[in-house]
Structure formats: C-alpha cells, structure tokens
Amino acid sequence: QVQLVESGGGLVQAGASLRLSCAASGLTFSGYSMGWFRQAPGKEREMVATIDQGVITDYADFAKSRFTIFRADAANTLYLQMGSVKPEDMAVYYCNARLDSRSYWGQGTQVTVSS
C-alpha cells in the first residue's frame, strides 16, 4: 500500500532553518504531484508548497522566499527546506501525493518554534 512518512520536524528557534523529508513507498513516485500542507491547532489545513512531476512549483504567500520544495525521484523522497522560521510556522506538516483522483497523506510531523 501507499505510505508517506514525514520526518525532520522538532523544536527549532525562531530564525533558524529546518528540513522536512517525506519518504514515499508503494507508488510510482515520479508520476505524482507532491505537496506539503500544514495544520495549526484550531485552524484548517493549508497548502504550503507543491511541486508537479517535473520542476514546476507553487508556494503559499507566507512560504515564498523562505521555503523551498524539491524532490529526489531516485530516492522517492520529497523535501521542504524551511528558512527564517517564525512562531506562526508552528504546525503539523503533512506530505501529500496526488495523481488524478488519487490523493494520499502522511501522518505528519510536528514543527514547534520557540521565540
């Protein structure tokens, strides 16, 4: 079955950098559009960044210039490089794989930011 396993979250100081990873299995990774989403307590899940099967990316306004999404198809892994982290970035970050009507989610990784 499809599995998406996020890692790299944790406690980070405001202004620091953090890299999240999403290891995928059970699917043809290169054929899927991938994305990072996040959900803070009491808020709806929101898109952070997406990347298509190639190199076309899209970012939420809050992520532009601070975050970078990229993928390593040979390793079936998606990444999110987070820079200049802010307290408002604190959330559970989820990996998503999407192809046509199929959509898969990971279990999420917690990012906690101390100010």
Secondary structure, DSSP 8 states (H G I E B T S, - for coil): --EEEEE--EEEETT--EEEEEEEESS-GGGSEEEEEEE-TTS--EEEEEE-SSS-EEE-TTTTTTEEEEEEGGGTEEEEEE-S--GGG-EEEEEEEEETTEEEE---EEEEEE-
